[in-house]
Amino acid sequence: MIISGGENIASSEVERVIYELPEVREVAVIGLRDGRWGERPVAIVVLTEGARLELPALTEHCRARLASFKVPKELIIRDSLPRNPSGKILKRVLRAELETVA
């Protein structure tokens, strides 16, 4: 659960909307620390081969389907997402990696 500005955001709900985009092969939505809102939703995406995706296109798609506070504020494109041996995406690893960079 991501808490942004006192609002609860279920990352799975945002991920379902992003998966509607044909450019997206995999996605993980996490909350990163934000000085103003507490946390901000961030989408980490693995694209399908040859696809491109920019934040404005993602934002437009999500705004049509989600409340504005649930729309990811940042888009990060990666080649792969970290997984455990059973295949589950390790969001805590993503969060740790991204918070040390920020």
N, CA, C and O atoms as a GROMACS GRO file, in nm:
protein
  408
    1MET      N    1   0.084  -0.118   0.000
    1MET     CA    2   0.000   0.000   0.000
    1MET      C    3   0.089   0.125   0.000
    1MET      O    4   0.182   0.136   0.079
    2ILE      N    5   0.058   0.215  -0.089
    2ILE     CA    6   0.128   0.343  -0.098
    2ILE      C    7   0.037   0.447  -0.032
    2ILE      O    8  -0.083   0.450  -0.058
    3ILE      N    9   0.094   0.531   0.052
    3ILE     CA   10   0.016   0.637   0.116
    3ILE      C   11   0.072   0.770   0.068
    3ILE      O   12   0.184   0.807   0.101
    4SER      N   13  -0.009   0.841  -0.010
    4SER     CA   14   0.033   0.968  -0.070
    4SER      C   15  -0.066   1.076  -0.030
    4SER      O   16  -0.184   1.071  -0.068
    5GLY      N   17  -0.019   1.174   0.045
    5GLY     CA   18  -0.107   1.283   0.087
    5GLY      C   19  -0.223   1.234   0.171
    5GLY      O   20  -0.331   1.293   0.167
    6GLY      N   21  -0.203   1.128   0.247
    6GLY     CA   22  -0.308   1.072   0.331
    6GLY      C   23  -0.404   0.977   0.258
    6GLY      O   24  -0.494   0.921   0.320
    7GLU      N   25  -0.386   0.959   0.130
    7GLU     CA   26  -0.470   0.870   0.049
    7GLU      C   27  -0.400   0.736   0.030
    7GLU      O   28  -0.279   0.730   0.007
    8ASN      N   29  -0.477   0.628   0.038
    8ASN     CA   30  -0.423   0.494   0.015
    8ASN      C   31  -0.430   0.460  -0.133
    8ASN      O   32  -0.532   0.481  -0.199
    9ILE      N   33  -0.319   0.408  -0.185
    9ILE     CA   34  -0.312   0.368  -0.325
    9ILE      C   35  -0.270   0.222  -0.329
    9ILE      O   36  -0.163   0.186  -0.280
   10ALA      N   37  -0.355   0.138  -0.386
   10ALA     CA   38  -0.320  -0.003  -0.403
   10ALA      C   39  -0.237  -0.015  -0.530
   10ALA      O   40  -0.286   0.014  -0.640
   11SER      N   41  -0.112  -0.056  -0.516
   11SER     CA   42  -0.025  -0.065  -0.633
   11SER      C   43  -0.081  -0.162  -0.737
   11SER      O   44  -0.061  -0.142  -0.857
   12SER      N   45  -0.149  -0.265  -0.693
   12SER     CA   46  -0.205  -0.363  -0.787
   12SER      C   47  -0.310  -0.299  -0.879
   12SER      O   48  -0.321  -0.337  -0.996
   13GLU      N   49  -0.386  -0.205  -0.829
   13GLU     CA   50  -0.487  -0.135  -0.910
   13GLU      C   51  -0.419  -0.053  -1.020
   13GLU      O   52  -0.462  -0.056  -1.136
   14VAL      N   53  -0.314   0.018  -0.984
   14VAL     CA   54  -0.241   0.100  -1.080
   14VAL      C   55  -0.172   0.010  -1.182
   14VAL      O   56  -0.171   0.041  -1.302
   15GLU      N   57  -0.114  -0.100  -1.137
   15GLU     CA   58  -0.047  -0.194  -1.226
   15GLU      C   59  -0.144  -0.252  -1.329
   15GLU      O   60  -0.110  -0.265  -1.447
   16ARG      N   61  -0.266  -0.286  -1.286
   16ARG     CA   62  -0.367  -0.340  -1.380
   16ARG      C   63  -0.395  -0.241  -1.493
   16ARG      O   64  -0.408  -0.280  -1.609
   17VAL      N   65  -0.404  -0.114  -1.459
   17VAL     CA   66  -0.430  -0.011  -1.560
   17VAL      C   67  -0.311   0.002  -1.655
   17VAL      O   68  -0.330   0.014  -1.776
   18ILE      N   69  -0.190  -0.001  -1.601
   18ILE     CA   70  -0.071   0.013  -1.686
   18ILE      C   71  -0.055  -0.108  -1.777
   18ILE      O   72  -0.010  -0.095  -1.891
   19TYR      N   73  -0.091  -0.226  -1.728
   19TYR     CA   74  -0.081  -0.348  -1.811
   19TYR      C   75  -0.173  -0.341  -1.934
   19TYR      O   76  -0.154  -0.419  -2.027
   20GLU      N   77  -0.270  -0.251  -1.936
   20GLU     CA   78  -0.356  -0.234  -2.053
   20GLU      C   79  -0.279  -0.180  -2.173
   20GLU      O   80  -0.321  -0.198  -2.287
   21LEU      N   81  -0.168  -0.113  -2.148
   21LEU     CA   82  -0.087  -0.056  -2.256
   21LEU      C   83  -0.013  -0.166  -2.330
   21LEU      O   84   0.054  -0.247  -2.266
   22PRO      N   85  -0.022  -0.171  -2.461
   22PRO     CA   86   0.045  -0.277  -2.537
   22PRO      C   87   0.198  -0.270  -2.529
   22PRO      O   88   0.265  -0.369  -2.555
   23GLU      N   89   0.252  -0.154  -2.496
   23GLU     CA   90   0.398  -0.139  -2.486
   23GLU      C   91   0.457  -0.206  -2.362
   23GLU      O   92   0.578  -0.227  -2.356
   24VAL      N   93   0.373  -0.239  -2.265
   24VAL     CA   94   0.420  -0.286  -2.134
   24VAL      C   95   0.423  -0.438  -2.128
   24VAL      O   96   0.322  -0.505  -2.150
   25ARG      N   97   0.543  -0.492  -2.098
   25ARG     CA   98   0.556  -0.636  -2.076
   25ARG      C   99   0.542  -0.668  -1.927
   25ARG      O  100   0.473  -0.763  -1.890
   26GLU      N  101   0.608  -0.588  -1.842
   26GLU     CA  102   0.598  -0.606  -1.697
   26GLU      C  103   0.595  -0.470  -1.631
   26GLU      O  104   0.649  -0.372  -1.684
   27VAL      N  105   0.531  -0.463  -1.515
   27VAL     CA  106   0.527  -0.336  -1.441
   27VAL      C  107   0.521  -0.364  -1.291
   27VAL      O  108   0.462  -0.462  -1.246
   28ALA      N  109   0.585  -0.275  -1.217
   28ALA     CA  110   0.575  -0.274  -1.072
   28ALA      C  111   0.554  -0.128  -1.031
   28ALA      O  112   0.626  -0.040  -1.078
   29VAL      N  113   0.457  -0.104  -0.945
   29VAL     CA  114   0.433   0.031  -0.894
   29VAL      C  115   0.469   0.030  -0.746
   29VAL      O  116   0.420  -0.053  -0.669
   30ILE      N  117   0.556   0.123  -0.709
   30ILE     CA  118   0.600   0.133  -0.569
   30ILE      C  119   0.584   0.276  -0.523
   30ILE      O  120   0.566   0.368  -0.604
   31GLY      N  121   0.592   0.296  -0.393
   31GLY     CA  122   0.591   0.429  -0.335
   31GLY      C  123   0.732   0.467  -0.294
   31GLY      O  124   0.800   0.392  -0.225
   32LEU      N  125   0.776   0.585  -0.338
   32LEU     CA  126   0.905   0.638  -0.295
   32LEU      C  127   0.882   0.760  -0.208
   32LEU      O  128   0.783   0.831  -0.225
   33ARG      N  129   0.972   0.783  -0.116
   33ARG     CA  130   0.958   0.897  -0.024
   33ARG      C  131   0.943   1.028  -0.099
   33ARG      O  132   1.008   1.052  -0.201
   34ASP      N  133   0.856   1.112  -0.046
   34ASP     CA  134   0.833   1.243  -0.104
   34ASP      C  135   0.817   1.343   0.011
   34ASP      O  136   0.738   1.320   0.103
   35GLY      N  137   0.891   1.453   0.004
   35GLY     CA  138   0.888   1.552   0.112
   35GLY      C  139   0.752   1.615   0.135
   35GLY      O  140   0.718   1.651   0.247
   36ARG      N  141   0.675   1.630   0.030
   36ARG     CA  142   0.545   1.695   0.041
   36ARG      C  143   0.432   1.598   0.069
   36ARG      O  144   0.347   1.625   0.153
   37TRP      N  145   0.430   1.484  -0.001
   37TRP     CA  146   0.316   1.392   0.004
   37TRP      C  147   0.340   1.268   0.090
   37TRP      O  148   0.248   1.189   0.107
   38GLY      N  149   0.459   1.250   0.144
   38GLY     CA  150   0.490   1.129   0.220
   38GLY      C  151   0.549   1.024   0.129
   38GLY      O  152   0.663   0.980   0.147
   39GLU      N  153   0.470   0.982   0.030
   39GLU     CA  154   0.516   0.891  -0.075
   39GLU      C  155   0.456   0.935  -0.207
   39GLU      O  156   0.350   0.998  -0.211
   40ARG      N  157   0.525   0.903  -0.316
   40ARG     CA  158   0.472   0.929  -0.449
   40ARG      C  159   0.474   0.798  -0.527
   40ARG      O  160   0.570   0.721  -0.516
   41PRO      N  161   0.370   0.771  -0.606
   41PRO     CA  162   0.369   0.648  -0.684
   41PRO      C  163   0.465   0.658  -0.803
   41PRO      O  164   0.466   0.757  -0.876
   42VAL      N  165   0.544   0.552  -0.821
   42VAL     CA  166   0.641   0.544  -0.929
   42VAL      C  167   0.619   0.412  -1.003
   42VAL      O  168   0.604   0.307  -0.941
   43ALA      N  169   0.616   0.418  -1.137
   43ALA     CA  170   0.598   0.298  -1.219
   43ALA      C  171   0.733   0.256  -1.275
   43ALA      O  172   0.802   0.335  -1.340
   44ILE      N  173   0.770   0.131  -1.251
   44ILE     CA  174   0.891   0.073  -1.310
   44ILE      C  175   0.842  -0.027  -1.414
   44ILE      O  176   0.771  -0.122  -1.383
   45VAL      N  177   0.881  -0.003  -1.539
   45VAL     CA  178   0.823  -0.077  -1.651
   45VAL      C  179   0.931  -0.146  -1.732
   45VAL      O  180   1.039  -0.091  -1.757
   46VAL      N  181   0.900  -0.269  -1.774
   46VAL     CA  182   0.979  -0.341  -1.875
   46VAL      C  183   0.894  -0.338  -2.001
   46VAL      O  184   0.780  -0.385  -2.001
   47LEU      N  185   0.949  -0.284  -2.108
   47LEU     CA  186   0.874  -0.268  -2.232
   47LEU      C  187   0.882  -0.393  -2.320
   47LEU      O  188   0.975  -0.473  -2.310
   48THR      N  189   0.782  -0.408  -2.405
   48THR     CA  190   0.788  -0.513  -2.505
   48THR      C  191   0.895  -0.475  -2.606
   48THR      O  192   0.930  -0.358  -2.619
   49GLU      N  193   0.946  -0.572  -2.677
   49GLU     CA  194   1.056  -0.549  -2.771
   49GLU      C  195   1.021  -0.441  -2.873
   49GLU      O  196   0.917  -0.448  -2.939
   50GLY      N  197   1.108  -0.344  -2.885
   50GLY     CA  198   1.092  -0.236  -2.982
   50GLY      C  199   0.994  -0.127  -2.944
   50GLY      O  200   0.974  -0.033  -3.020
   51ALA      N  201   0.932  -0.137  -2.828
   51ALA     CA  202   0.832  -0.040  -2.785
   51ALA      C  203   0.897   0.080  -2.716
   51ALA      O  204   1.009   0.072  -2.665
   52ARG      N  205   0.824   0.191  -2.717
   52ARG     CA  206   0.866   0.312  -2.645
   52ARG      C  207   0.749   0.359  -2.561
   52ARG      O  208   0.633   0.342  -2.600
   53LEU      N  209   0.780   0.417  -2.448
   53LEU     CA  210   0.676   0.473  -2.362
   53LEU      C  211   0.735   0.592  -2.289
   53LEU      O  212   0.843   0.583  -2.231
   54GLU      N  213   0.664   0.702  -2.293
   54GLU     CA  214   0.707   0.825  -2.226
   54GLU      C  215   0.607   0.855  -2.114
   54GLU      O  216   0.492   0.811  -2.118
   55LEU      N  217   0.653   0.932  -2.014
   55LEU     CA  218   0.568   0.965  -1.900
   55LEU      C  219   0.437   1.034  -1.943
   55LEU      O  220   0.333   0.999  -1.888
   56PRO      N  221   0.437   1.130  -2.036
   56PRO     CA  222   0.309   1.193  -2.074
   56PRO      C  223   0.204   1.093  -2.126
   56PRO      O  224   0.086   1.106  -2.094
   57ALA      N  225   0.246   0.994  -2.204
   57ALA     CA  226   0.152   0.894  -2.255
   57ALA      C  227   0.100   0.807  -2.141
   57ALA      O  228  -0.019   0.776  -2.135
   58LEU      N  229   0.188   0.768  -2.050
   58LEU     CA  230   0.147   0.689  -1.934
   58LEU      C  231   0.050   0.769  -1.848
   58LEU      O  232  -0.054   0.718  -1.805
   59THR      N  233   0.083   0.895  -1.824
   59THR     CA  234  -0.002   0.982  -1.742
   59THR      C  235  -0.141   0.997  -1.804
   59THR      O  236  -0.242   0.986  -1.734
   60GLU      N  237  -0.146   1.021  -1.932
   60GLU     CA  238  -0.275   1.038  -2.001
   60GLU      C  239  -0.359   0.911  -1.989
   60GLU      O  240  -0.479   0.917  -1.960
   61HIS      N  241  -0.297   0.796  -2.012
   61HIS     CA  242  -0.368   0.668  -2.002
   61HIS      C  243  -0.423   0.648  -1.860
   61HIS      O  244  -0.539   0.610  -1.843
   62CYS      N  245  -0.340   0.673  -1.760
   62CYS     CA  246  -0.380   0.650  -1.621
   62CYS      C  247  -0.485   0.750  -1.574
   62CYS      O  248  -0.577   0.713  -1.500
   63ARG      N  249  -0.472   0.877  -1.614
   63ARG     CA  250  -0.569   0.979  -1.572
   63ARG      C  251  -0.711   0.947  -1.621
   63ARG      O  252  -0.808   0.983  -1.556
   64ALA      N  253  -0.722   0.882  -1.735
   64ALA     CA  254  -0.853   0.846  -1.788
   64ALA      C  255  -0.918   0.732  -1.710
   64ALA      O  256  -1.038   0.709  -1.723
   65ARG      N  257  -0.838   0.661  -1.628
   65ARG     CA  258  -0.889   0.541  -1.561
   65ARG      C  259  -0.875   0.543  -1.409
   65ARG      O  260  -0.935   0.460  -1.341
   66LEU      N  261  -0.796   0.636  -1.356
   66LEU     CA  262  -0.768   0.639  -1.212
   66LEU      C  263  -0.789   0.780  -1.155
   66LEU      O  264  -0.788   0.879  -1.228
   67ALA      N  265  -0.808   0.786  -1.025
   67ALA     CA  266  -0.809   0.916  -0.957
   67ALA      C  267  -0.671   0.980  -0.972
   67ALA      O  268  -0.570   0.909  -0.979
   68SER      N  269  -0.666   1.111  -0.978
   68SER     CA  270  -0.539   1.180  -1.009
   68SER      C  271  -0.428   1.149  -0.909
   68SER      O  272  -0.311   1.145  -0.947
   69PHE      N  273  -0.463   1.127  -0.782
   69PHE     CA  274  -0.358   1.099  -0.683
   69PHE      C  275  -0.296   0.960  -0.702
   69PHE      O  276  -0.190   0.932  -0.646
   70LYS      N  277  -0.360   0.874  -0.780
   70LYS     CA  278  -0.308   0.739  -0.804
   70LYS      C  279  -0.217   0.732  -0.927
   70LYS      O  280  -0.149   0.631  -0.946
   71VAL      N  281  -0.214   0.835  -1.007
   71VAL     CA  282  -0.136   0.836  -1.131
   71VAL      C  283   0.013   0.844  -1.096
   71VAL      O  284   0.054   0.931  -1.020
   72PRO      N  285   0.095   0.754  -1.151
   72PRO     CA  286   0.240   0.759  -1.123
   72PRO      C  287   0.300   0.894  -1.161
   72PRO      O  288   0.270   0.951  -1.266
   73LYS      N  289   0.385   0.944  -1.073
   73LYS     CA  290   0.451   1.073  -1.094
   73LYS      C  291   0.584   1.058  -1.166
   73LYS      O  292   0.644   1.156  -1.209
   74GLU      N  293   0.629   0.934  -1.177
   74GLU     CA  294   0.758   0.908  -1.240
   74GLU      C  295   0.749   0.774  -1.312
   74GLU      O  296   0.680   0.682  -1.269
   75LEU      N  297   0.821   0.765  -1.424
   75LEU     CA  298   0.828   0.641  -1.503
   75LEU      C  299   0.974   0.602  -1.516
   75LEU      O  300   1.057   0.682  -1.560
   76ILE      N  301   1.004   0.480  -1.480
   76ILE     CA  302   1.140   0.428  -1.492
   76ILE      C  303   1.134   0.306  -1.582
   76ILE      O  304   1.058   0.212  -1.557
   77ILE      N  305   1.214   0.308  -1.688
   77ILE     CA  306   1.220   0.196  -1.781
   77ILE      C  307   1.340   0.109  -1.745
   77ILE      O  308   1.451   0.159  -1.728
   78ARG      N  309   1.317  -0.020  -1.733
   78ARG     CA  310   1.424  -0.114  -1.701
   78ARG      C  311   1.420  -0.231  -1.796
   78ARG      O  312   1.320  -0.256  -1.863
   79ASP      N  313   1.532  -0.303  -1.802
   79ASP     CA  314   1.540  -0.423  -1.885
   79ASP      C  315   1.473  -0.543  -1.820
   79ASP      O  316   1.424  -0.632  -1.888
   80SER      N  317   1.471  -0.544  -1.686
   80SER     CA  318   1.409  -0.655  -1.612
   80SER      C  319   1.374  -0.607  -1.472
   80SER      O  320   1.420  -0.502  -1.427
   81LEU      N  321   1.292  -0.686  -1.405
   81LEU     CA  322   1.255  -0.657  -1.266
   81LEU      C  323   1.311  -0.769  -1.178
   81LEU      O  324   1.313  -0.885  -1.218
   82PRO      N  325   1.357  -0.733  -1.058
   82PRO     CA  326   1.411  -0.837  -0.969
   82PRO      C  327   1.299  -0.930  -0.922
   82PRO      O  328   1.190  -0.885  -0.889
   83ARG      N  329   1.330  -1.059  -0.919
   83ARG     CA  330   1.231  -1.159  -0.879
   83ARG      C  331   1.292  -1.258  -0.780
   83ARG      O  332   1.413  -1.278  -0.777
   84ASN      N  333   1.206  -1.318  -0.699
   84ASN     CA  334   1.253  -1.424  -0.610
   84ASN      C  335   1.248  -1.556  -0.688
   84ASN      O  336   1.202  -1.557  -0.802
   85PRO      N  337   1.296  -1.666  -0.629
   85PRO     CA  338   1.299  -1.794  -0.702
   85PRO      C  339   1.164  -1.842  -0.754
   85PRO      O  340   1.157  -1.915  -0.852
   86SER      N  341   1.055  -1.800  -0.689
   86SER     CA  342   0.923  -1.843  -0.736
   86SER      C  343   0.864  -1.746  -0.839
   86SER      O  344   0.752  -1.768  -0.887
   87GLY      N  345   0.938  -1.640  -0.874
   87GLY     CA  346   0.896  -1.550  -0.980
   87GLY      C  347   0.826  -1.423  -0.936
   87GLY      O  348   0.790  -1.341  -1.019
   88LYS      N  349   0.808  -1.405  -0.805
   88LYS     CA  350   0.741  -1.284  -0.756
   88LYS      C  351   0.835  -1.164  -0.768
   88LYS      O  352   0.954  -1.173  -0.736
   89ILE      N  353   0.781  -1.050  -0.813
   89ILE     CA  354   0.860  -0.928  -0.823
   89ILE      C  355   0.894  -0.878  -0.683
   89ILE      O  356   0.808  -0.869  -0.596
   90LEU      N  357   1.022  -0.846  -0.664
   90LEU     CA  358   1.071  -0.801  -0.533
   90LEU      C  359   1.066  -0.648  -0.527
   90LEU      O  360   1.164  -0.580  -0.558
   91LYS      N  361   0.951  -0.596  -0.485
   91LYS     CA  362   0.934  -0.451  -0.478
   91LYS      C  363   1.025  -0.389  -0.373
   91LYS      O  364   1.069  -0.275  -0.390
   92ARG      N  365   1.054  -0.458  -0.265
   92ARG     CA  366   1.142  -0.403  -0.163
   92ARG      C  367   1.282  -0.380  -0.218
   92ARG      O  368   1.350  -0.284  -0.179
   93VAL      N  369   1.327  -0.466  -0.310
   93VAL     CA  370   1.458  -0.450  -0.374
   93VAL      C  371   1.454  -0.327  -0.465
   93VAL      O  372   1.548  -0.247  -0.464
   94LEU      N  373   1.348  -0.312  -0.542
   94LEU     CA  374   1.334  -0.193  -0.627
   94LEU      C  375   1.335  -0.066  -0.544
   94LEU      O  376   1.405   0.030  -0.577
   95ARG      N  377   1.257  -0.066  -0.437
   95ARG     CA  378   1.249   0.052  -0.349
   95ARG      C  379   1.387   0.085  -0.292
   95ARG      O  380   1.427   0.201  -0.291
   96ALA      N  381   1.458  -0.015  -0.244
   96ALA     CA  382   1.591   0.007  -0.187
   96ALA      C  383   1.687   0.062  -0.291
   96ALA      O  384   1.764   0.154  -0.262
   97GLU      N  385   1.684   0.006  -0.412
   97GLU     CA  386   1.772   0.055  -0.520
   97GLU      C  387   1.743   0.201  -0.554
   97GLU      O  388   1.834   0.282  -0.567
   98LEU      N  389   1.616   0.232  -0.567
   98LEU     CA  390   1.576   0.367  -0.610
   98LEU      C  391   1.593   0.472  -0.501
   98LEU      O  392   1.620   0.588  -0.530
   99GLU      N  393   1.577   0.432  -0.376
   99GLU     CA  394   1.594   0.529  -0.268
   99GLU      C  395   1.740   0.563  -0.245
   99GLU      O  396   1.772   0.673  -0.200
  100THR      N  397   1.830   0.471  -0.275
  100THR     CA  398   1.973   0.502  -0.260
  100THR      C  399   2.020   0.592  -0.372
  100THR      O  400   2.115   0.668  -0.354
  101VAL      N  401   1.955   0.586  -0.489
  101VAL     CA  402   1.990   0.672  -0.602
  101VAL      C  403   1.940   0.814  -0.580
  101VAL      O  404   2.007   0.911  -0.615
  102ALA      N  405   1.821   0.826  -0.520
  102ALA     CA  406   1.757   0.959  -0.504
  102ALA      C  407   1.821   1.046  -0.402
  102ALA      O  408   1.776   1.159  -0.380
   0.00000   0.00000   0.00000
